[in-house]
Amino acid sequence: MTLAEILEIDATRIPADCRFAMGYLERRWRELGSPTGVEALTELLDKAICFCADNELRYPKVLLLRLKQMQRGENF
């Protein structure tokens, strides 16, 4: 299973200029042992979005959407 599948993200719809950020996020997720808990995923998404913003990298908008949904306790 991939992180995109867990987050219910259709990887084919990710814009080309955002694919580096998705690759980075997927690598970090695997380095952390592929966590599936809401708390761990929330922290991972938050850090990845901050990393991208700090390094002026584009990231898929759906990452921010999923982060906010998890913070509110919503299903996606």
PQR file with spaces between the fields and no chain letter, atoms N, CA, C, O and H, PARSE charges and radii, in Angstrom:
ATOM       1  N    MET     1       0.851   -1.173    0.000 -0.4000 1.5000
ATOM       2  CA   MET     1       0.000    0.000    0.000 -0.0000 2.0000
ATOM       3  C    MET     1       0.900    1.241    0.000  0.5500 1.7000
ATOM       4  O    MET     1       1.981    1.244    0.589 -0.5500 1.4000
ATOM       5  N    THR     2       0.432    2.280   -0.667 -0.4000 1.5000
ATOM       6  CA   THR     2       1.177    3.529   -0.722 -0.0000 2.0000
ATOM       7  C    THR     2       0.483    4.580    0.142  0.5500 1.7000
ATOM       8  O    THR     2      -0.665    4.416    0.555 -0.5500 1.4000
ATOM       9  H    THR     2      -0.446    2.277   -1.145  0.4000 1.0000
ATOM      10  N    LEU     3       1.202    5.644    0.396 -0.4000 1.5000
ATOM      11  CA   LEU     3       0.618    6.749    1.162 -0.0000 2.0000
ATOM      12  C    LEU     3      -0.544    7.375    0.393  0.5500 1.7000
ATOM      13  O    LEU     3      -1.555    7.744    0.990 -0.5500 1.4000
ATOM      14  H    LEU     3       2.134    5.778    0.061  0.4000 1.0000
ATOM      15  N    ALA     4      -0.406    7.495   -0.912 -0.4000 1.5000
ATOM      16  CA   ALA     4      -1.483    8.066   -1.723 -0.0000 2.0000
ATOM      17  C    ALA     4      -2.762    7.241   -1.579  0.5500 1.7000
ATOM      18  O    ALA     4      -3.859    7.797   -1.526 -0.5500 1.4000
ATOM      19  H    ALA     4       0.415    7.195   -1.397  0.4000 1.0000
ATOM      20  N    GLU     5      -2.622    5.929   -1.517 -0.4000 1.5000
ATOM      21  CA   GLU     5      -3.801    5.067   -1.343 -0.0000 2.0000
ATOM      22  C    GLU     5      -4.427    5.275    0.035  0.5500 1.7000
ATOM      23  O    GLU     5      -5.649    5.336    0.163 -0.5500 1.4000
ATOM      24  H    GLU     5      -1.731    5.477   -1.560  0.4000 1.0000
ATOM      25  N    ILE     6      -3.591    5.383    1.057 -0.4000 1.5000
ATOM      26  CA   ILE     6      -4.104    5.601    2.415 -0.0000 2.0000
ATOM      27  C    ILE     6      -4.853    6.929    2.506  0.5500 1.7000
ATOM      28  O    ILE     6      -5.897    7.026    3.150 -0.5500 1.4000
ATOM      29  H    ILE     6      -2.598    5.334    0.953  0.4000 1.0000
ATOM      30  N    LEU     7      -4.303    7.945    1.852 -0.4000 1.5000
ATOM      31  CA   LEU     7      -4.914    9.278    1.880 -0.0000 2.0000
ATOM      32  C    LEU     7      -6.002    9.426    0.823  0.5500 1.7000
ATOM      33  O    LEU     7      -6.597   10.495    0.683 -0.5500 1.4000
ATOM      34  H    LEU     7      -3.454    7.867    1.328  0.4000 1.0000
ATOM      35  N    GLU     8      -6.257    8.363    0.087 -0.4000 1.5000
ATOM      36  CA   GLU     8      -7.254    8.361   -0.983 -0.0000 2.0000
ATOM      37  C    GLU     8      -7.012    9.480   -1.990  0.5500 1.7000
ATOM      38  O    GLU     8      -7.901   10.268   -2.313 -0.5500 1.4000
ATOM      39  H    GLU     8      -5.774    7.495    0.201  0.4000 1.0000
ATOM      40  N    ILE     9      -5.769    9.516   -2.472 -0.4000 1.5000
ATOM      41  CA   ILE     9      -5.366   10.500   -3.470 -0.0000 2.0000
ATOM      42  C    ILE     9      -5.153    9.774   -4.787  0.5500 1.7000
ATOM      43  O    ILE     9      -4.432    8.778   -4.843 -0.5500 1.4000
ATOM      44  H    ILE     9      -5.047    8.876   -2.209  0.4000 1.0000
ATOM      45  N    ASP    10      -5.779   10.268   -5.845 -0.4000 1.5000
ATOM      46  CA   ASP    10      -5.584    9.710   -7.172 -0.0000 2.0000
ATOM      47  C    ASP    10      -4.284   10.276   -7.731  0.5500 1.7000
ATOM      48  O    ASP    10      -4.232   11.421   -8.181 -0.5500 1.4000
ATOM      49  H    ASP    10      -6.365   11.077   -5.799  0.4000 1.0000
ATOM      50  N    ALA    11      -3.237    9.458   -7.697 -0.4000 1.5000
ATOM      51  CA   ALA    11      -1.907    9.919   -8.104 -0.0000 2.0000
ATOM      52  C    ALA    11      -1.857   10.363   -9.557  0.5500 1.7000
ATOM      53  O    ALA    11      -0.994   11.158   -9.930 -0.5500 1.4000
ATOM      54  H    ALA    11      -3.279    8.528   -7.331  0.4000 1.0000
ATOM      55  N    THR    12      -2.762    9.865  -10.376 -0.4000 1.5000
ATOM      56  CA   THR    12      -2.759   10.262  -11.787 -0.0000 2.0000
ATOM      57  C    THR    12      -3.240   11.700  -11.980  0.5500 1.7000
ATOM      58  O    THR    12      -3.040   12.288  -13.043 -0.5500 1.4000
ATOM      59  H    THR    12      -3.463    9.219  -10.073  0.4000 1.0000
ATOM      60  N    ARG    13      -3.867   12.258  -10.959 -0.4000 1.5000
ATOM      61  CA   ARG    13      -4.378   13.634  -11.060 -0.0000 2.0000
ATOM      62  C    ARG    13      -3.439   14.665  -10.448  0.5500 1.7000
ATOM      63  O    ARG    13      -3.758   15.853  -10.415 -0.5500 1.4000
ATOM      64  H    ARG    13      -4.029   11.780  -10.096  0.4000 1.0000
ATOM      65  N    ILE    14      -2.285   14.219   -9.964 -0.4000 1.5000
ATOM      66  CA   ILE    14      -1.312   15.141   -9.375 -0.0000 2.0000
ATOM      67  C    ILE    14      -0.621   15.900  -10.513  0.5500 1.7000
ATOM      68  O    ILE    14      -0.088   15.275  -11.429 -0.5500 1.4000
ATOM      69  H    ILE    14      -2.026   13.254   -9.990  0.4000 1.0000
ATOM      70  N    PRO    15      -0.622   17.223  -10.470 -0.5600 1.5000
ATOM      71  CA   PRO    15       0.058   17.998  -11.517  0.2800 2.0000
ATOM      72  C    PRO    15       1.555   17.668  -11.570  0.5500 1.7000
ATOM      73  O    PRO    15       2.170   17.353  -10.551 -0.5500 1.4000
ATOM      74  N    ALA    16       2.116   17.746  -12.752 -0.4000 1.5000
ATOM      75  CA   ALA    16       3.524   17.396  -12.955 -0.0000 2.0000
ATOM      76  C    ALA    16       4.459   18.200  -12.050  0.5500 1.7000
ATOM      77  O    ALA    16       5.446   17.664  -11.545 -0.5500 1.4000
ATOM      78  H    ALA    16       1.616   18.002  -13.579  0.4000 1.0000
ATOM      79  N    ASP    17       4.153   19.476  -11.845 -0.4000 1.5000
ATOM      80  CA   ASP    17       5.043   20.308  -11.030 -0.0000 2.0000
ATOM      81  C    ASP    17       4.910   20.037   -9.530  0.5500 1.7000
ATOM      82  O    ASP    17       5.618   20.648   -8.729 -0.5500 1.4000
ATOM      83  H    ASP    17       3.352   19.911  -12.255  0.4000 1.0000
ATOM      84  N    CYS    18       4.020   19.136   -9.145 -0.4000 1.5000
ATOM      85  CA   CYS    18       3.840   18.766   -7.738 -0.0000 2.0000
ATOM      86  C    CYS    18       4.343   17.349   -7.446  0.5500 1.7000
ATOM      87  O    CYS    18       4.305   16.902   -6.300 -0.5500 1.4000
ATOM      88  H    CYS    18       3.445   18.640   -9.795  0.4000 1.0000
ATOM      89  N    ARG    19       4.801   16.657   -8.456 -0.4000 1.5000
ATOM      90  CA   ARG    19       5.199   15.261   -8.266 -0.0000 2.0000
ATOM      91  C    ARG    19       6.430   15.106   -7.395  0.5500 1.7000
ATOM      92  O    ARG    19       6.560   14.099   -6.698 -0.5500 1.4000
ATOM      93  H    ARG    19       4.832   17.019   -9.387  0.4000 1.0000
ATOM      94  N    PHE    20       7.346   16.081   -7.412 -0.4000 1.5000
ATOM      95  CA   PHE    20       8.515   15.996   -6.540 -0.0000 2.0000
ATOM      96  C    PHE    20       8.070   15.987   -5.081  0.5500 1.7000
ATOM      97  O    PHE    20       8.582   15.206   -4.280 -0.5500 1.4000
ATOM      98  H    PHE    20       7.241   16.898   -7.978  0.4000 1.0000
ATOM      99  N    ALA    21       7.125   16.846   -4.737 -0.4000 1.5000
ATOM     100  CA   ALA    21       6.626   16.917   -3.360 -0.0000 2.0000
ATOM     101  C    ALA    21       5.967   15.604   -2.957  0.5500 1.7000
ATOM     102  O    ALA    21       6.150   15.146   -1.829 -0.5500 1.4000
ATOM     103  H    ALA    21       6.709   17.480   -5.389  0.4000 1.0000
ATOM     104  N    MET    22       5.205   14.991   -3.854 -0.4000 1.5000
ATOM     105  CA   MET    22       4.580   13.699   -3.544 -0.0000 2.0000
ATOM     106  C    MET    22       5.632   12.623   -3.356  0.5500 1.7000
ATOM     107  O    MET    22       5.507   11.779   -2.469 -0.5500 1.4000
ATOM     108  H    MET    22       5.056   15.363   -4.771  0.4000 1.0000
ATOM     109  N    GLY    23       6.663   12.646   -4.180 -0.4000 1.5000
ATOM     110  CA   GLY    23       7.751   11.679   -4.031 -0.0000 2.0000
ATOM     111  C    GLY    23       8.466   11.859   -2.704  0.5500 1.7000
ATOM     112  O    GLY    23       8.793   10.886   -2.025 -0.5500 1.4000
ATOM     113  H    GLY    23       6.764   13.332   -4.900  0.4000 1.0000
ATOM     114  N    TYR    24       8.709   13.121   -2.336 -0.4000 1.5000
ATOM     115  CA   TYR    24       9.340   13.420   -1.052 -0.0000 2.0000
ATOM     116  C    TYR    24       8.479   12.902    0.094  0.5500 1.7000
ATOM     117  O    TYR    24       8.985   12.272    1.023 -0.5500 1.4000
ATOM     118  H    TYR    24       8.443   13.912   -2.887  0.4000 1.0000
ATOM     119  N    LEU    25       7.197   13.165    0.025 -0.4000 1.5000
ATOM     120  CA   LEU    25       6.276   12.748    1.077 -0.0000 2.0000
ATOM     121  C    LEU    25       6.239   11.229    1.187  0.5500 1.7000
ATOM     122  O    LEU    25       6.253   10.687    2.292 -0.5500 1.4000
ATOM     123  H    LEU    25       6.786   13.676   -0.729  0.4000 1.0000
ATOM     124  N    GLU    26       6.192   10.552    0.074 -0.4000 1.5000
ATOM     125  CA   GLU    26       6.158    9.084    0.072 -0.0000 2.0000
ATOM     126  C    GLU    26       7.447    8.514    0.681  0.5500 1.7000
ATOM     127  O    GLU    26       7.399    7.562    1.460 -0.5500 1.4000
ATOM     128  H    GLU    26       6.180   10.992   -0.824  0.4000 1.0000
ATOM     129  N    ARG    27       8.592    9.096    0.325 -0.4000 1.5000
ATOM     130  CA   ARG    27       9.889    8.636    0.894 -0.0000 2.0000
ATOM     131  C    ARG    27       9.932    8.846    2.401  0.5500 1.7000
ATOM     132  O    ARG    27      10.334    7.952    3.145 -0.5500 1.4000
ATOM     133  H    ARG    27       8.632    9.869   -0.308  0.4000 1.0000
ATOM     134  N    ARG    28       9.521   10.021    2.848 -0.4000 1.5000
ATOM     135  CA   ARG    28       9.523   10.305    4.295 -0.0000 2.0000
ATOM     136  C    ARG    28       8.607    9.334    5.041  0.5500 1.7000
ATOM     137  O    ARG    28       8.950    8.858    6.124 -0.5500 1.4000
ATOM     138  H    ARG    28       9.194   10.747    2.244  0.4000 1.0000
ATOM     139  N    TRP    29       7.446    9.044    4.459 -0.4000 1.5000
ATOM     140  CA   TRP    29       6.483    8.124    5.051 -0.0000 2.0000
ATOM     141  C    TRP    29       7.115    6.748    5.220  0.5500 1.7000
ATOM     142  O    TRP    29       6.978    6.121    6.270 -0.5500 1.4000
ATOM     143  H    TRP    29       7.168    9.431    3.580  0.4000 1.0000
ATOM     144  N    ARG    30       7.805    6.283    4.186 -0.4000 1.5000
ATOM     145  CA   ARG    30       8.460    4.965    4.268 -0.0000 2.0000
ATOM     146  C    ARG    30       9.608    4.981    5.279  0.5500 1.7000
ATOM     147  O    ARG    30       9.797    4.010    6.012 -0.5500 1.4000
ATOM     148  H    ARG    30       7.916    6.792    3.333  0.4000 1.0000
ATOM     149  N    GLU    31      10.373    6.071    5.323 -0.4000 1.5000
ATOM     150  CA   GLU    31      11.468    6.196    6.295 -0.0000 2.0000
ATOM     151  C    GLU    31      10.952    6.124    7.726  0.5500 1.7000
ATOM     152  O    GLU    31      11.646    5.628    8.614 -0.5500 1.4000
ATOM     153  H    GLU    31      10.219    6.859    4.728  0.4000 1.0000
ATOM     154  N    LEU    32       9.749    6.610    7.952 -0.4000 1.5000
ATOM     155  CA   LEU    32       9.144    6.605    9.286 -0.0000 2.0000
ATOM     156  C    LEU    32       8.451    5.287    9.610  0.5500 1.7000
ATOM     157  O    LEU    32       7.822    5.156   10.660 -0.5500 1.4000
ATOM     158  H    LEU    32       9.185    7.013    7.231  0.4000 1.0000
ATOM     159  N    GLY    33       8.565    4.312    8.713 -0.4000 1.5000
ATOM     160  CA   GLY    33       7.970    3.009    8.971 -0.0000 2.0000
ATOM     161  C    GLY    33       6.557    2.859    8.441  0.5500 1.7000
ATOM     162  O    GLY    33       5.829    1.967    8.877 -0.5500 1.4000
ATOM     163  H    GLY    33       9.077    4.418    7.860  0.4000 1.0000
ATOM     164  N    SER    34       6.155    3.707    7.514 -0.4000 1.5000
ATOM     165  CA   SER    34       4.830    3.659    6.894 -0.0000 2.0000
ATOM     166  C    SER    34       3.688    3.706    7.911  0.5500 1.7000
ATOM     167  O    SER    34       2.835    2.819    7.924 -0.5500 1.4000
ATOM     168  H    SER    34       6.746    4.431    7.160  0.4000 1.0000
ATOM     169  N    PRO    35       3.667    4.737    8.764 -0.5600 1.5000
ATOM     170  CA   PRO    35       2.605    4.817    9.771  0.2800 2.0000
ATOM     171  C    PRO    35       1.237    5.034    9.129  0.5500 1.7000
ATOM     172  O    PRO    35       1.125    5.633    8.059 -0.5500 1.4000
ATOM     173  N    THR    36       0.209    4.539    9.795 -0.4000 1.5000
ATOM     174  CA   THR    36      -1.152    4.714    9.285 -0.0000 2.0000
ATOM     175  C    THR    36      -2.060    5.436   10.277  0.5500 1.7000
ATOM     176  O    THR    36      -3.214    5.720    9.957 -0.5500 1.4000
ATOM     177  H    THR    36       0.300    4.053   10.664  0.4000 1.0000
ATOM     178  N    GLY    37      -1.564    5.733   11.463 -0.4000 1.5000
ATOM     179  CA   GLY    37      -2.360    6.431   12.467 -0.0000 2.0000
ATOM     180  C    GLY    37      -2.578    7.888   12.100  0.5500 1.7000
ATOM     181  O    GLY    37      -1.732    8.526   11.475 -0.5500 1.4000
ATOM     182  H    GLY    37      -0.627    5.502   11.723  0.4000 1.0000
ATOM     183  N    VAL    38      -3.717    8.390   12.498 -0.4000 1.5000
ATOM     184  CA   VAL    38      -4.081    9.771   12.174 -0.0000 2.0000
ATOM     185  C    VAL    38      -3.057   10.762   12.720  0.5500 1.7000
ATOM     186  O    VAL    38      -2.668   11.700   12.024 -0.5500 1.4000
ATOM     187  H    VAL    38      -4.405    7.871   13.007  0.4000 1.0000
ATOM     188  N    GLU    39      -2.626   10.561   13.946 -0.4000 1.5000
ATOM     189  CA   GLU    39      -1.673   11.489   14.558 -0.0000 2.0000
ATOM     190  C    GLU    39      -0.359   11.541   13.783  0.5500 1.7000
ATOM     191  O    GLU    39       0.164   12.622   13.512 -0.5500 1.4000
ATOM     192  H    GLU    39      -2.943    9.799   14.511  0.4000 1.0000
ATOM     193  N    ALA    40       0.171   10.370   13.428 -0.4000 1.5000
ATOM     194  CA   ALA    40       1.433   10.300   12.693 -0.0000 2.0000
ATOM     195  C    ALA    40       1.286   10.884   11.290  0.5500 1.7000
ATOM     196  O    ALA    40       2.172   11.595   10.815 -0.5500 1.4000
ATOM     197  H    ALA    40      -0.255    9.492   13.649  0.4000 1.0000
ATOM     198  N    LEU    41       0.183   10.588   10.637 -0.4000 1.5000
ATOM     199  CA   LEU    41      -0.035   11.116    9.290 -0.0000 2.0000
ATOM     200  C    LEU    41      -0.228   12.625    9.306  0.5500 1.7000
ATOM     201  O    LEU    41       0.248   13.327    8.414 -0.5500 1.4000
ATOM     202  H    LEU    41      -0.537   10.011   11.023  0.4000 1.0000
ATOM     203  N    THR    42      -0.922   13.120   10.313 -0.4000 1.5000
ATOM     204  CA   THR    42      -1.112   14.563   10.447 -0.0000 2.0000
ATOM     205  C    THR    42       0.227   15.262   10.615  0.5500 1.7000
ATOM     206  O    THR    42       0.486   16.279    9.971 -0.5500 1.4000
ATOM     207  H    THR    42      -1.309   12.550   11.038  0.4000 1.0000
ATOM     208  N    GLU    43       1.067   14.726   11.469 -0.4000 1.5000
ATOM     209  CA   GLU    43       2.392   15.319   11.694 -0.0000 2.0000
ATOM     210  C    GLU    43       3.227   15.255   10.421  0.5500 1.7000
ATOM     211  O    GLU    43       3.900   16.225   10.072 -0.5500 1.4000
ATOM     212  H    GLU    43       0.856   13.900   11.991  0.4000 1.0000
ATOM     213  N    LEU    44       3.189   14.132    9.732 -0.4000 1.5000
ATOM     214  CA   LEU    44       3.943   13.968    8.493 -0.0000 2.0000
ATOM     215  C    LEU    44       3.492   14.975    7.437  0.5500 1.7000
ATOM     216  O    LEU    44       4.324   15.632    6.811 -0.5500 1.4000
ATOM     217  H    LEU    44       2.642   13.344   10.015  0.4000 1.0000
ATOM     218  N    LEU    45       2.198   15.098    7.240 -0.4000 1.5000
ATOM     219  CA   LEU    45       1.686   16.054    6.252 -0.0000 2.0000
ATOM     220  C    LEU    45       2.057   17.485    6.613  0.5500 1.7000
ATOM     221  O    LEU    45       2.464   18.263    5.750 -0.5500 1.4000
ATOM     222  H    LEU    45       1.522   14.564    7.749  0.4000 1.0000
ATOM     223  N    ASP    46       1.915   17.827    7.881 -0.4000 1.5000
ATOM     224  CA   ASP    46       2.248   19.182    8.325 -0.0000 2.0000
ATOM     225  C    ASP    46       3.714   19.496    8.050  0.5500 1.7000
ATOM     226  O    ASP    46       4.035   20.561    7.522 -0.5500 1.4000
ATOM     227  H    ASP    46       1.583   17.195    8.582  0.4000 1.0000
ATOM     228  N    LYS    47       4.597   18.578    8.404 -0.4000 1.5000
ATOM     229  CA   LYS    47       6.030   18.801    8.184 -0.0000 2.0000
ATOM     230  C    LYS    47       6.379   18.849    6.700  0.5500 1.7000
ATOM     231  O    LYS    47       7.213   19.650    6.279 -0.5500 1.4000
ATOM     232  H    LYS    47       4.336   17.713    8.833  0.4000 1.0000
ATOM     233  N    ALA    48       5.739   17.992    5.913 -0.4000 1.5000
ATOM     234  CA   ALA    48       6.016   17.972    4.474 -0.0000 2.0000
ATOM     235  C    ALA    48       5.550   19.269    3.809  0.5500 1.7000
ATOM     236  O    ALA    48       6.249   19.817    2.956 -0.5500 1.4000
ATOM     237  H    ALA    48       5.061   17.342    6.255  0.4000 1.0000
ATOM     238  N    ILE    49       4.380   19.754    4.196 -0.4000 1.5000
ATOM     239  CA   ILE    49       3.875   21.007    3.629 -0.0000 2.0000
ATOM     240  C    ILE    49       4.786   22.171    4.018  0.5500 1.7000
ATOM     241  O    ILE    49       5.072   23.038    3.193 -0.5500 1.4000
ATOM     242  H    ILE    49       3.812   19.309    4.889  0.4000 1.0000
ATOM     243  N    CYS    50       5.237   22.190    5.261 -0.4000 1.5000
ATOM     244  CA   CYS    50       6.167   23.239    5.702 -0.0000 2.0000
ATOM     245  C    CYS    50       7.493   23.144    4.948  0.5500 1.7000
ATOM     246  O    CYS    50       8.054   24.166    4.552 -0.5500 1.4000
ATOM     247  H    CYS    50       5.004   21.485    5.931  0.4000 1.0000
ATOM     248  N    PHE    51       7.998   21.928    4.746 -0.4000 1.5000
ATOM     249  CA   PHE    51       9.238   21.727    3.996 -0.0000 2.0000
ATOM     250  C    PHE    51       9.088   22.294    2.591  0.5500 1.7000
ATOM     251  O    PHE    51       9.962   23.014    2.108 -0.5500 1.4000
ATOM     252  H    PHE    51       7.542   21.097    5.067  0.4000 1.0000
ATOM     253  N    CYS    52       7.986   21.970    1.943 -0.4000 1.5000
ATOM     254  CA   CYS    52       7.756   22.464    0.585 -0.0000 2.0000
ATOM     255  C    CYS    52       7.657   23.989    0.562  0.5500 1.7000
ATOM     256  O    CYS    52       8.241   24.640   -0.304 -0.5500 1.4000
ATOM     257  H    CYS    52       7.276   21.385    2.335  0.4000 1.0000
ATOM     258  N    ALA    53       6.929   24.546    1.499 -0.4000 1.5000
ATOM     259  CA   ALA    53       6.783   26.000    1.555 -0.0000 2.0000
ATOM     260  C    ALA    53       8.134   26.680    1.807  0.5500 1.7000
ATOM     261  O    ALA    53       8.460   27.682    1.171 -0.5500 1.4000
ATOM     262  H    ALA    53       6.454   24.017    2.203  0.4000 1.0000
ATOM     263  N    ASP    54       8.904   26.134    2.728 -0.4000 1.5000
ATOM     264  CA   ASP    54      10.210   26.705    3.042 -0.0000 2.0000
ATOM     265  C    ASP    54      11.172   26.656    1.861  0.5500 1.7000
ATOM     266  O    ASP    54      12.032   27.523    1.713 -0.5500 1.4000
ATOM     267  H    ASP    54       8.639   25.321    3.246  0.4000 1.0000
ATOM     268  N    ASN    55      11.019   25.630    1.021 -0.4000 1.5000
ATOM     269  CA   ASN    55      11.918   25.437   -0.116 -0.0000 2.0000
ATOM     270  C    ASN    55      11.284   25.841   -1.446  0.5500 1.7000
ATOM     271  O    ASN    55      11.787   25.506   -2.518 -0.5500 1.4000
ATOM     272  H    ASN    55      10.320   24.925    1.141  0.4000 1.0000
ATOM     273  N    GLU    56      10.168   26.569   -1.355 -0.4000 1.5000
ATOM     274  CA   GLU    56       9.468   27.088   -2.521 -0.0000 2.0000
ATOM     275  C    GLU    56       9.146   25.991   -3.537  0.5500 1.7000
ATOM     276  O    GLU    56       9.304   26.172   -4.744 -0.5500 1.4000
ATOM     277  H    GLU    56       9.759   26.842   -0.484  0.4000 1.0000
ATOM     278  N    LEU    57       8.692   24.854   -3.019 -0.4000 1.5000
ATOM     279  CA   LEU    57       8.280   23.742   -3.864 -0.0000 2.0000
ATOM     280  C    LEU    57       6.756   23.693   -3.893  0.5500 1.7000
ATOM     281  O    LEU    57       6.102   23.915   -2.874 -0.5500 1.4000
ATOM     282  H    LEU    57       8.564   24.706   -2.038  0.4000 1.0000
ATOM     283  N    ARG    58       6.200   23.404   -5.050 -0.4000 1.5000
ATOM     284  CA   ARG    58       4.744   23.253   -5.158 -0.0000 2.0000
ATOM     285  C    ARG    58       4.361   21.886   -4.644  0.5500 1.7000
ATOM     286  O    ARG    58       5.060   20.902   -4.882 -0.5500 1.4000
ATOM     287  H    ARG    58       6.730   23.223   -5.878  0.4000 1.0000
ATOM     288  N    TYR    59       3.253   21.829   -3.941 -0.4000 1.5000
ATOM     289  CA   TYR    59       2.727   20.561   -3.465 -0.0000 2.0000
ATOM     290  C    TYR    59       1.250   20.486   -3.857  0.5500 1.7000
ATOM     291  O    TYR    59       0.588   21.511   -4.017 -0.5500 1.4000
ATOM     292  H    TYR    59       2.685   22.629   -3.747  0.4000 1.0000
ATOM     293  N    PRO    60       0.743   19.262   -4.009 -0.5600 1.5000
ATOM     294  CA   PRO    60      -0.666   19.131   -4.403  0.2800 2.0000
ATOM     295  C    PRO    60      -1.598   19.707   -3.334  0.5500 1.7000
ATOM     296  O    PRO    60      -1.404   19.464   -2.143 -0.5500 1.4000
ATOM     297  N    LYS    61      -2.583   20.451   -3.747 -0.4000 1.5000
ATOM     298  CA   LYS    61      -3.538   21.065   -2.817 -0.0000 2.0000
ATOM     299  C    LYS    61      -4.268   20.032   -1.981  0.5500 1.7000
ATOM     300  O    LYS    61      -4.717   20.321   -0.872 -0.5500 1.4000
ATOM     301  H    LYS    61      -2.741   20.649   -4.715  0.4000 1.0000
ATOM     302  N    VAL    62      -4.383   18.825   -2.520 -0.4000 1.5000
ATOM     303  CA   VAL    62      -5.091   17.781   -1.798 -0.0000 2.0000
ATOM     304  C    VAL    62      -4.370   17.416   -0.492  0.5500 1.7000
ATOM     305  O    VAL    62      -5.007   16.920    0.437 -0.5500 1.4000
ATOM     306  H    VAL    62      -4.018   18.590   -3.421  0.4000 1.0000
ATOM     307  N    LEU    63      -3.069   17.652   -0.407 -0.4000 1.5000
ATOM     308  CA   LEU    63      -2.353   17.374    0.843 -0.0000 2.0000
ATOM     309  C    LEU    63      -2.847   18.277    1.959  0.5500 1.7000
ATOM     310  O    LEU    63      -3.059   17.822    3.083 -0.5500 1.4000
ATOM     311  H    LEU    63      -2.551   18.055   -1.162  0.4000 1.0000
ATOM     312  N    LEU    64      -3.029   19.548    1.657 -0.4000 1.5000
ATOM     313  CA   LEU    64      -3.539   20.483    2.659 -0.0000 2.0000
ATOM     314  C    LEU    64      -4.984   20.135    3.018  0.5500 1.7000
ATOM     315  O    LEU    64      -5.381   20.224    4.180 -0.5500 1.4000
ATOM     316  H    LEU    64      -2.856   19.918    0.744  0.4000 1.0000
ATOM     317  N    LEU    65      -5.756   19.745    2.024 -0.4000 1.5000
ATOM     318  CA   LEU    65      -7.135   19.324    2.268 -0.0000 2.0000
ATOM     319  C    LEU    65      -7.173   18.130    3.215  0.5500 1.7000
ATOM     320  O    LEU    65      -7.942   18.126    4.176 -0.5500 1.4000
ATOM     321  H    LEU    65      -5.434   19.673    1.080  0.4000 1.0000
ATOM     322  N    ARG    66      -6.342   17.111    2.948 -0.4000 1.5000
ATOM     323  CA   ARG    66      -6.318   15.922    3.810 -0.0000 2.0000
ATOM     324  C    ARG    66      -5.841   16.278    5.217  0.5500 1.7000
ATOM     325  O    ARG    66      -6.373   15.757    6.197 -0.5500 1.4000
ATOM     326  H    ARG    66      -5.718   17.115    2.167  0.4000 1.0000
ATOM     327  N    LEU    67      -4.855   17.150    5.326 -0.4000 1.5000
ATOM     328  CA   LEU    67      -4.368   17.572    6.638 -0.0000 2.0000
ATOM     329  C    LEU    67      -5.498   18.210    7.440  0.5500 1.7000
ATOM     330  O    LEU    67      -5.711   17.856    8.600 -0.5500 1.4000
ATOM     331  H    LEU    67      -4.423   17.574    4.530  0.4000 1.0000
ATOM     332  N    LYS    68      -6.210   19.129    6.842 -0.4000 1.5000
ATOM     333  CA   LYS    68      -7.305   19.812    7.537 -0.0000 2.0000
ATOM     334  C    LYS    68      -8.421   18.835    7.899  0.5500 1.7000
ATOM     335  O    LYS    68      -9.005   18.936    8.978 -0.5500 1.4000
ATOM     336  H    LYS    68      -6.038   19.416    5.900  0.4000 1.0000
ATOM     337  N    GLN    69      -8.723   17.889    7.007 -0.4000 1.5000
ATOM     338  CA   GLN    69      -9.747   16.896    7.295 -0.0000 2.0000
ATOM     339  C    GLN    69      -9.349   16.045    8.494  0.5500 1.7000
ATOM     340  O    GLN    69     -10.184   15.759    9.352 -0.5500 1.4000
ATOM     341  H    GLN    69      -8.249   17.807    6.131  0.4000 1.0000
ATOM     342  N    MET    70      -8.101   15.642    8.565 -0.4000 1.5000
ATOM     343  CA   MET    70      -7.648   14.831    9.693 -0.0000 2.0000
ATOM     344  C    MET    70      -7.651   15.642   10.980  0.5500 1.7000
ATOM     345  O    MET    70      -8.006   15.120   12.037 -0.5500 1.4000
ATOM     346  H    MET    70      -7.422   15.875    7.869  0.4000 1.0000
ATOM     347  N    GLN    71      -7.263   16.900   10.909 -0.4000 1.5000
ATOM     348  CA   GLN    71      -7.268   17.746   12.093 -0.0000 2.0000
ATOM     349  C    GLN    71      -8.678   17.940   12.641  0.5500 1.7000
ATOM     350  O    GLN    71      -8.863   18.067   13.852 -0.5500 1.4000
ATOM     351  H    GLN    71      -6.975   17.324   10.050  0.4000 1.0000
ATOM     352  N    ARG    72      -9.665   17.962   11.760 -0.4000 1.5000
ATOM     353  CA   ARG    72     -11.050   18.109   12.180 -0.0000 2.0000
ATOM     354  C    ARG    72     -11.702   16.774   12.529  0.5500 1.7000
ATOM     355  O    ARG    72     -12.835   16.742   13.010 -0.5500 1.4000
ATOM     356  H    ARG    72      -9.515   17.859   10.777  0.4000 1.0000
ATOM     357  N    GLY    73     -10.990   15.674   12.288 -0.4000 1.5000
ATOM     358  CA   GLY    73     -11.543   14.353   12.591 -0.0000 2.0000
ATOM     359  C    GLY    73     -12.528   13.857   11.549  0.5500 1.7000
ATOM     360  O    GLY    73     -13.346   12.981   11.830 -0.5500 1.4000
ATOM     361  H    GLY    73     -10.069   15.700   11.897  0.4000 1.0000
ATOM     362  N    GLU    74     -12.455   14.409   10.355 -0.4000 1.5000
ATOM     363  CA   GLU    74     -13.361   14.018    9.284 -0.0000 2.0000
ATOM     364  C    GLU    74     -12.811   12.821    8.512  0.5500 1.7000
ATOM     365  O    GLU    74     -11.602   12.594    8.477 -0.5500 1.4000
ATOM     366  H    GLU    74     -11.790   15.121   10.127  0.4000 1.0000
ATOM     367  N    ASN    75     -13.693   12.080    7.911 -0.4000 1.5000
ATOM     368  CA   ASN    75     -13.301   11.006    6.994 -0.0000 2.0000
ATOM     369  C    ASN    75     -13.124   11.584    5.617  0.5500 1.7000
ATOM     370  O    ASN    75     -13.701   12.623    5.296 -0.5500 1.4000
ATOM     371  H    ASN    75     -14.675   12.265    7.940  0.4000 1.0000
ATOM     372  N    PHE    76     -12.337   10.927    4.801 -0.4000 1.5000
ATOM     373  CA   PHE    76     -12.176   11.394    3.412 -0.0000 2.0000
ATOM     374  C    PHE    76     -12.361   10.265    2.451  0.5500 1.7000
ATOM     375  O    PHE    76     -12.264   10.463    1.240 -0.5500 1.4000
ATOM     376  H    PHE    76     -11.868   10.083    5.062  0.4000 1.0000
